[in-house]
Amino acid sequence: MDEKAGAQISRKAFIQTFIILLLIITFAGILTRVVPAGSYDRVEQNGQMVIAPTTYHQLASNPLPIWRWFTAPIEVLWGPDSLMIITIIIFILLVSGGFAVLDKSGILKAVLGRIVKKFGSQKYLLLLAITLVFMLLGAFFGIFEEVVPLVPLMIALSYSMGWDALVGLGMSILATNMGFSAAISNPFTIGVAQKLAGLPLFSGTWFRVPVFIAIYALTAFFLVSYARKIDRNPEASYCYGDDQRERDRFKSVSFESNANLTRAGVFLGVIVVLIVLVLVLSSSVAFLSDYALPIVGLLFFFGGVGAGWISGANSKLIGQGLLEGVGGMAPGIPLLLMAASIKLIITNGEVMDTILHSSSGFLQNTSPLASVLIIYALALVIELLISSGSAKALLMIPILLPLAQMAGVTNQLLVTAYCFGDGFSNLAYPTNAVLLISIGLASVSYGKWLKFTWKLWAMVIPATVLFLYIGILIHLGPF
């Protein structure tokens, strides 16, 4: 029996993630019963609805019925975020189908074979270069979920270099997240938060560049150390055995000089360049910013199917690849719906504002260092319930700004602490759609992902706390 093409979510990974999300849904439901309902008034500011920080008031208790905790994953399909959720689902299926066609038609192995032939003797340099490129995309342009089409390609490249799926995830989506968090000009975190704090747009860049360099150094050290460990002993891989089938498929790729495959590879390369161009321009072109995700998904799907056709694959083979790719990622859809339901439960139970109001009280009568660490920690925790960086900024910055100022924390330092907390937690929680998609594409369970990444978090968190302390000492500004 032929092996299925493309990414296939394993049963073990699905069950583990399902159980974790079910526990978080239950926890969110319990919060609506034990936390008093409350709300801030919203006012329009620069075309956006933000919290009026002095208007908190309690509401009549509004606990969500228990049965609705478990229907919430269906309700999100017609809730306020329904369009975004449906877009993400279609995006996943397009990417999965396109990638499976590349796999089924032999194009993927041909392209990887050429890369291995050219860079095989300098594979650690290649790892460092790819990691830097993905980090720069996140740091300068706020790219994050849009790089998902490139994740399976990086995972396959990692296999070809003799590593595992985790190294592939590390040099792609994890690197993007590190850059997104140690942002230099990320418009979706730095830009939005500075606007709310009244700061000049992208001010403080001189401070954030060293932060980026430090986080790149830590990420590079982490990935190279893990890759070297696998080179010394393949069984040291955290997912050894789980991804053995995929490793066997790609460990001995060789470049094929077939003219059709060469033309297909060139066509795919053009599509990848177009995708990167869309990602770069999306930070400054309004239309691309609004529709970058579906555009990238369609480009990758078109690239996969088009390259398959150019390679000489017949319609039956392409159709089979599409079915296998879509079928392999279909189990991820209920997991995404479960992750999206957390926010719906908290919002409908009207307890989010109460949580923020209570948490902000810890900032009163504290030192600047304690205040900035509380802001950092609060952003880290709120990420579990609300994954959107700009949405969290609209929710948190207006409340925290006057309290931080009274504690002697500059506006610039508040923004920096918020962006650290928002960014570095993106790939820590199973409620983040990008994490679910990425580990699904790699057939890696959430538990294995945490086992892999915790050492990096253990280096990054103290490093960023040190930078925040330096920011206090130098009164990071302009104000």
URFENTA-V433170 format. One record per residue. N is the residue number from 1. SS is DSSP state (hx for helix, st for strand, lp for the rest). OMEGA is omega in degrees with one decimal (999 if undefined). NEAR is the number of other C-alpha atoms within 10 Angstrom. Layout:
((N SS OMEGA NEAR) (N SS OMEGA NEAR))
//
This chain:
((1 lp -179.4 3) (2 lp 175.1 4) (3 lp 179.8 10) (4 lp -179.2 17) (5 lp 174.1 22) (6 lp -179.8 29) (7 lp 179.6 24) (8 lp 178.3 22) (9 lp -178.4 22) (10 lp 179.4 19) (11 hx -178.9 11) (12 hx -179.9 13) (13 hx 179.9 20) (14 hx -175.7 20) (15 hx -179.5 13) (16 hx -178.7 13) (17 hx 178.2 20) (18 hx -178.4 20) (19 hx 179.9 12) (20 hx 179.5 15) (21 hx 178.3 21) (22 hx 178.0 17) (23 hx 179.8 12) (24 hx 176.1 20) (25 hx 178.8 25) (26 hx 178.4 15) (27 hx 178.8 13) (28 hx 178.1 22) (29 hx 179.0 23) (30 hx 178.3 18) (31 hx -179.1 21) (32 hx -179.7 23) (33 hx -176.7 17) (34 hx 178.7 11) (35 lp 179.3 17) (36 lp 176.5 20) (37 lp 179.3 23) (38 st -176.5 20) (39 st 166.6 19) (40 lp 170.0 21) (41 lp 177.0 14) (42 st 176.8 14) (43 st 179.4 12) (44 st 179.0 10) (45 st -178.9 11) (46 lp 176.1 9) (47 lp 179.6 7) (48 st 178.1 11) (49 st 179.8 13) (50 st -179.1 22) (51 st 168.9 22) (52 lp -164.6 15) (53 lp -177.0 19) (54 lp -171.6 11) (55 lp -177.8 10) (56 lp 176.5 16) (57 st 179.6 13) (58 st 179.3 14) (59 lp 174.5 13) (60 lp -178.6 9) (61 lp -176.6 16) (62 lp -178.3 16) (63 lp 179.5 21) (64 lp 176.6 19) (65 lp -175.0 12) (66 hx -177.9 12) (67 hx 179.9 9) (68 hx 173.4 13) (69 hx -171.6 22) (70 hx 170.7 17) (71 hx -178.9 12) (72 hx 178.1 21) (73 hx 174.9 21) (74 hx -177.1 15) (75 hx -178.9 18) (76 hx -178.5 23) (77 hx 173.6 17) (78 hx 176.9 11) (79 lp -177.0 13) (80 lp 179.9 11) (81 lp -172.5 14) (82 hx -177.7 14) (83 hx 179.5 12) (84 hx -178.0 11) (85 hx 179.5 20) (86 hx 177.5 16) (87 hx 179.9 14) (88 hx 179.8 21) (89 hx 178.7 19) (90 hx 178.9 16) (91 hx 180.0 23) (92 hx -177.6 26) (93 hx 177.1 23) (94 hx -179.3 24) (95 hx -179.0 31) (96 hx 179.7 32) (97 hx -180.0 32) (98 hx 179.8 30) (99 hx -179.4 29) (100 hx 177.2 32) (101 hx 176.1 32) (102 hx 179.7 32) (103 hx -174.5 23) (104 hx -175.2 23) (105 lp 178.3 26) (106 lp -178.1 16) (107 hx -176.5 27) (108 hx 180.0 25) (109 hx 179.6 25) (110 hx 179.7 23) (111 hx 179.9 25) (112 hx 178.5 24) (113 hx 179.6 22) (114 hx 179.1 17) (115 hx -179.8 19) (116 hx 179.8 20) (117 hx -175.7 13) (118 hx -172.4 11) (119 hx -175.6 13) (120 hx -179.5 16) (121 hx 179.2 11) (122 hx -170.5 10) (123 hx 178.0 16) (124 hx 174.0 17) (125 hx 176.7 13) (126 hx 178.0 15) (127 hx -180.0 22) (128 hx -178.4 18) (129 hx -180.0 14) (130 hx 178.5 16) (131 hx 180.0 25) (132 hx -180.0 22) (133 hx -179.5 16) (134 hx 177.4 23) (135 hx 179.4 32) (136 hx 177.8 23) (137 hx 178.9 23) (138 hx -173.6 29) (139 hx -175.9 27) (140 hx -170.0 18) (141 hx 179.4 23) (142 lp 178.9 29) (143 lp 175.3 27) (144 lp -176.0 24) (145 hx -177.2 19) (146 hx 179.7 21) (147 hx -177.4 22) (148 hx 178.6 22) (149 hx -178.9 25) (150 hx -177.7 18) (151 hx 179.7 24) (152 hx 176.6 24) (153 hx 179.1 20) (154 hx 176.4 21) (155 hx 177.9 25) (156 hx 177.3 24) (157 hx 178.6 26) (158 hx 176.0 26) (159 hx -177.5 26) (160 hx 179.0 25) (161 lp 178.0 26) (162 lp -179.9 18) (163 lp -178.2 23) (164 lp -177.5 28) (165 hx -177.3 29) (166 hx 175.5 28) (167 hx 176.6 23) (168 hx 175.9 24) (169 hx -177.1 26) (170 hx -176.7 25) (171 hx 178.7 28) (172 hx -172.0 28) (173 hx 178.0 29) (174 hx 177.5 26) (175 hx 177.7 27) (176 hx 180.0 27) (177 hx 178.0 26) (178 hx 177.4 30) (179 hx 177.9 34) (180 hx -176.4 34) (181 hx 176.5 29) (182 lp -168.0 31) (183 lp 173.6 31) (184 lp 177.4 27) (185 lp 179.7 23) (186 lp -175.0 23) (187 hx -174.5 22) (188 hx 175.4 20) (189 hx 178.8 27) (190 hx -176.5 29) (191 hx -178.1 21) (192 hx -176.6 20) (193 hx 178.6 29) (194 hx 178.0 22) (195 hx 179.5 15) (196 hx -178.7 21) (197 lp 178.1 21) (198 lp -178.8 11) (199 lp 172.4 18) (200 lp -175.8 13) (201 lp 177.8 15) (202 lp 172.3 19) (203 lp -179.1 17) (204 lp -179.2 18) (205 hx -179.3 13) (206 hx 178.8 10) (207 hx -174.8 16) (208 hx 178.3 19) (209 hx 175.2 16) (210 hx 176.0 14) (211 hx 179.8 20) (212 hx -179.2 21) (213 hx -179.7 14) (214 hx -179.1 17) (215 hx 175.8 23) (216 hx -179.4 21) (217 hx 179.3 13) (218 hx -180.0 17) (219 hx 179.3 26) (220 hx 178.6 21) (221 hx -179.3 14) (222 hx -176.4 17) (223 hx -179.8 24) (224 hx 179.2 17) (225 hx -179.6 12) (226 hx 179.9 19) (227 hx 178.1 24) (228 hx 179.0 13) (229 hx 178.2 15) (230 hx 177.4 19) (231 hx 179.4 15) (232 hx -177.1 9) (233 lp -178.0 10) (234 hx -179.5 17) (235 hx 177.4 12) (236 hx 176.8 13) (237 lp 179.4 21) (238 lp 178.6 19) (239 lp 178.6 20) (240 lp -177.3 14) (241 lp -179.6 12) (242 lp -177.7 19) (243 lp -176.3 19) (244 hx 179.6 13) (245 hx -179.6 10) (246 hx 179.3 21) (247 hx -179.5 22) (248 hx -178.1 13) (249 hx -171.3 14) (250 hx -173.1 20) (251 lp -177.4 18) (252 lp 179.4 14) (253 lp 176.6 21) (254 lp -177.6 17) (255 lp 178.2 17) (256 lp -175.5 16) (257 lp 177.2 10) (258 lp -174.8 11) (259 hx -179.9 11) (260 hx 179.3 18) (261 hx 177.5 24) (262 hx 178.7 19) (263 hx 178.9 15) (264 hx 178.4 27) (265 hx 177.6 24) (266 hx 179.0 14) (267 hx 178.5 18) (268 hx 178.5 25) (269 hx 177.1 15) (270 hx 179.6 13) (271 hx 178.8 21) (272 hx 176.9 18) (273 hx 177.9 11) (274 hx 178.9 15) (275 hx 179.4 23) (276 hx 178.5 18) (277 hx 176.7 11) (278 hx -179.9 21) (279 hx -178.4 25) (280 hx -176.8 19) (281 hx -175.8 16) (282 lp 179.8 20) (283 lp -176.6 21) (284 lp 179.5 12) (285 lp -172.6 12) (286 hx -177.6 11) (287 hx -179.6 11) (288 hx 177.9 18) (289 hx -177.9 15) (290 hx -172.1 12) (291 hx -176.7 13) (292 hx -176.0 22) (293 hx 178.1 23) (294 hx 179.0 18) (295 hx 179.4 17) (296 hx 178.3 26) (297 hx 178.8 26) (298 hx 178.2 18) (299 hx -178.4 21) (300 hx 177.9 26) (301 hx 178.2 26) (302 hx 179.0 18) (303 hx -180.0 25) (304 hx -178.8 31) (305 hx -179.9 25) (306 hx 178.4 19) (307 hx 177.4 28) (308 hx 179.7 32) (309 hx 179.2 19) (310 hx -178.4 20) (311 lp 180.0 22) (312 lp 177.8 13) (313 lp -180.0 18) (314 lp -175.5 12) (315 hx 179.1 12) (316 hx -180.0 9) (317 hx 178.7 16) (318 hx 179.0 23) (319 hx 178.9 16) (320 hx 177.5 16) (321 hx 179.0 27) (322 hx -179.2 28) (323 hx -179.3 19) (324 hx 179.0 23) (325 hx 179.2 28) (326 hx -179.9 22) (327 hx -179.4 19) (328 hx -178.6 24) (329 hx -178.7 24) (330 hx 178.0 18) (331 hx 178.7 16) (332 hx -177.2 26) (333 hx 177.3 20) (334 hx 177.7 15) (335 hx 176.9 25) (336 hx 179.3 24) (337 hx 177.4 21) (338 hx 179.2 26) (339 hx -179.4 28) (340 hx -175.7 27) (341 hx -179.0 29) (342 hx 179.9 26) (343 hx -179.6 22) (344 hx -179.4 22) (345 hx -178.9 29) (346 hx -178.8 22) (347 hx -179.8 15) (348 hx 177.7 14) (349 lp 175.6 24) (350 lp -180.0 25) (351 lp -177.4 27) (352 hx -179.5 25) (353 hx 177.6 23) (354 hx 178.0 20) (355 hx 178.6 17) (356 hx -178.8 19) (357 hx -179.4 21) (358 hx -178.1 9) (359 hx -177.8 14) (360 hx 178.7 19) (361 hx 179.6 11) (362 hx -178.1 14) (363 hx -177.1 20) (364 lp 177.3 12) (365 lp 177.7 12) (366 lp 177.6 16) (367 lp 177.8 15) (368 hx -179.4 21) (369 hx 179.2 18) (370 hx -179.2 16) (371 hx -176.9 26) (372 hx 176.6 29) (373 hx 176.6 20) (374 hx 177.5 20) (375 hx 177.9 28) (376 hx -177.6 24) (377 hx -178.9 17) (378 hx 177.5 19) (379 hx 177.3 25) (380 hx -176.8 23) (381 hx -177.9 15) (382 hx 177.7 18) (383 lp 179.4 23) (384 lp -175.7 20) (385 lp -179.1 24) (386 lp -174.0 23) (387 lp -177.7 23) (388 lp -178.8 15) (389 hx -178.8 22) (390 hx 178.6 19) (391 hx 178.5 14) (392 hx 179.3 19) (393 hx 179.0 25) (394 hx -178.1 18) (395 hx -168.5 22) (396 hx -170.8 25) (397 hx -179.0 24) (398 hx 179.6 18) (399 hx -172.5 20) (400 hx -173.1 23) (401 hx -178.8 18) (402 hx 179.9 14) (403 hx 178.6 20) (404 hx 179.6 24) (405 hx 179.3 15) (406 hx 179.6 16) (407 lp 178.6 18) (408 lp 178.4 16) (409 lp 179.8 25) (410 lp 178.1 23) (411 hx -178.8 25) (412 hx -179.9 24) (413 hx 174.1 25) (414 hx 179.6 26) (415 hx -179.1 27) (416 hx 179.7 30) (417 hx 178.6 25) (418 hx -177.6 30) (419 hx 174.6 27) (420 hx -177.1 27) (421 hx 178.8 26) (422 hx -171.7 29) (423 hx -172.7 24) (424 hx 177.5 23) (425 lp -175.1 22) (426 lp -177.3 26) (427 lp 177.9 23) (428 lp -173.3 19) (429 lp 178.8 21) (430 lp 176.4 23) (431 lp 179.5 29) (432 lp -175.5 21) (433 hx -177.9 24) (434 hx 177.7 22) (435 hx -179.9 23) (436 hx 179.5 24) (437 hx -173.3 23) (438 hx -179.9 23) (439 hx 173.4 24) (440 hx 177.8 25) (441 hx -179.2 27) (442 hx -175.7 27) (443 lp 179.3 25) (444 lp 179.2 24) (445 lp 178.8 23) (446 hx 178.6 22) (447 hx 178.8 13) (448 hx 178.3 14) (449 hx 178.7 18) (450 hx 178.4 14) (451 hx -180.0 12) (452 hx -168.3 19) (453 hx -170.2 17) (454 hx 179.9 12) (455 hx 176.6 11) (456 hx 177.7 15) (457 hx -178.4 16) (458 hx 174.7 10) (459 hx -174.2 14) (460 hx -176.0 19) (461 hx 177.2 15) (462 hx 179.4 11) (463 hx -179.6 16) (464 hx 175.0 21) (465 hx 177.6 17) (466 hx 178.6 12) (467 hx 177.3 20) (468 hx 177.9 22) (469 hx 176.1 18) (470 hx 178.3 14) (471 hx 177.0 21) (472 hx -177.4 18) (473 hx -176.2 11) (474 lp -179.0 9) (475 lp -177.1 16) (476 lp -174.2 19) (477 lp 28.6 16) (478 lp 175.5 12) (479 lp 999 14))
//
